[in-house]
């Protein structure tokens, strides 16, 4: 479904009641209903999935096999297109070249970053946290498909004690990658977790869900980190991998752009915070 369509439904009480009733229907009924209601959208999504073969087409994780959840495979095709969070691509490449021995990914979801980093950084161990158990089995299937399962450790929900333990067990400076829908305001607290002062942090902030996330993190880490703010921008036709999906680019240009829509509300911001302080064990060496 197009994001504009969903926004219209979400803003209409009667439409939301109808949508909730639809959600209670069994999947064998819902699946054909989606094709009746949105045939162009469903056709475009099917073309992307068929052309990619569950393999990321472009971007820093090009070539990675990715088994998306059913919801992501219908609404977040940017992962397979390689355009998801393309504003971060230069930072992702910098991270890959950095030589981190550990990446701690809080909020693994479908595994795009955890598995992507493991593929591109063969000397790195990835520690993942994902609070939704339904993501774990497909995550491990994807990790095995990409041949990186032996370099990933996976846990459930991450609290302050869990993150502190993960940081304390690393042997050198780590990257903390955090996307937890507003929970970052509580979790990334360098007074409670002083080890964060020695780590680099890439965090997606969610001011629309929890007010003051970005401001709070900027205040906490301004004395210990160099901080870069990155803001999302609307997708354009030039972002679409037209050479690899020429049919969609030529015949469904508006849908091509909509396929890259990341379904965000408000202005999305990320903070890339690089520590000015060496990791404890590096400092003592």
Order of alpha helices (4+ residues) and beta strands (2+ residues): alpha-alpha-alpha-alpha-alpha-alpha-alpha-beta-alpha-beta-alpha-beta-alpha-beta-alpha-beta-alpha-beta-alpha-alpha-beta-alpha
